[in-house]
Amino acid sequence: MSDVPFIDLGRAHEPLQAELAATFERISRSGAFTLAAELDEFEAAFARYCGAAHCVGVSDGTEALRLALIAHGAGPGCEVVTVPSTFIATIEAIAATGARPVLVDIDSSTRCMDPARVAEAVGTKTAAIVPVHLYGRPAPIDEIRAAAPDVVIVEDAAQAHGYPLRGTAAAFSFYPTKNLGALGDGGAVVCQELEVAEAVRSLRHHGAAPDDANLHLRRGATSRLDNLQAALLSVKLPHLDSWNEQRRRAAALYRDALADLPVELPPEEGVFHLFAVEVDDRDRVRAALREAGVGAAVHYPRPAHLNPAWSELGAPGDHPAAERLAERTLSLPIFPGIEAAEIERVAEALRAALQPRRTAAG
Ligand SMILES: *Cc1c(COP(=O)(O)O)cnc(C)c1O
C-alpha cells in the first residue's frame, strides 16, 4: 500500500488550478501588486465571512498579531496574557510590541487557555489577552471574557479559519498549510472597530495617513498582504467551508477507527487544522508510524517557556498541563481530500505501533 503523507496541499488545489493560473496571469499583466482592488475585495469578503466589520490584510500571521496588539495599545511596560501551548509566533508577536508575555496554563480537555486561571494572570499592566484556538478547537472566549470583563481579547485564530469573530479582534495566518492558505505568506486582522482597522491599515504601510502615503502618523513597517496573494485567497475562500467539512469528516472517521486504542482523542468541536491525539511514548510511536509509511508530526514538542530563547517566561513544572501535552501530542495526517482508506491505513499503523510487542509464540 502507498504511503500516507502528513499533508498534501495539491489535492485541494487541483480543481482550482486553471482559476489560480488565470488569476496569476491577470495580476501579472495588470501591474497592480500592492494595495490594489483585489486586496480590498478579499478584505471585504473575509470580513463578511468572519461576521466582522473590518478586515485588514497583512504580510503574515505573526504581523497580524503584532499589529492588532499595537492597535489596542500593547507596548513597553504592558503585559499580554497568552498560553504556553502554541506556535512560538504568538510569543514573538507579543514580545515584538515591547510588551511582556505572561503565560497561563491550558485546560487539558480543550488544549486552550484555562479560563479558571485568567483572573490571577490579569493585572493593571495587562493590555490584552491572546487565547489560541489550538489545532482548530475554539478557545472558550466567553468564559475568558467573564474572567476579565474589561480586558481586550485578541484571538490567535491562525489555526481556526471558519468561526465568526468573538473577541475584540482576531489575527489570522494564511501560511500555505493553514485551513485557508495563500500560495506563500499572508495574514489578516479582523475586527469590529473602525479605529482599530485604521490603525492596522496605517501600521502595515509605514504608519502612513489614509490620504497621504508620505505623512507618517505612526512608526510602521512593510507588512502589507500582496495583491496577488489576496486575489488567490479570493479564489480559495469560497471553498473553505467545504474543506473544513472534509476535515470534520476525516476527524469523525479517526474517532471511530481509534476508539479502542490507548490514545486520547482530541475534543469533538473544531475545524481540525490538526488532528492531534495524545499517546504514551510519543517519539517511539511517531518513529514507528514513519517506518510504516505514515506521516505524523508534533505540534509542538516544547511549550513556549521551555525553549532556550524564552526561558525567562518560566521553568519546568510551571505549566503542567501544557508540559504534559507537549510530551504526548502527536498530529496524524488530516487535510482536504484525505481518503477514508488512508485514515484506515493510519489507524492500522497506529494500532500496530501501540500493540505490546509479542514473541513468535504469542
Ligand atoms: C501559523 C501560526 C502563527 C503565525 O503565522 P505566520 O503566518 O506563520 O506568521 C501564529 N500562531 C499560531 C497558533 C499559528 O499556528
The ligand as an ORCA input file, in Angstrom:
! r2SCAN-3c Opt
* xyz 0 1
  C       0.898     29.794     11.970
  C       0.669     30.396     13.306
  C       1.057     31.708     13.618
  C       1.921     32.564     12.734
  O       1.513     32.706     11.436
  P       2.594     33.038     10.289
  O       1.727     33.378      9.140
  O       3.411     31.820     10.083
  O       3.388     34.195     10.759
  C       0.706     32.216     14.858
  N       0.044     31.492     15.755
  C      -0.312     30.216     15.522
  C      -1.063     29.458     16.561
  C      -0.003     29.613     14.291
  O      -0.355     28.340     14.062
*
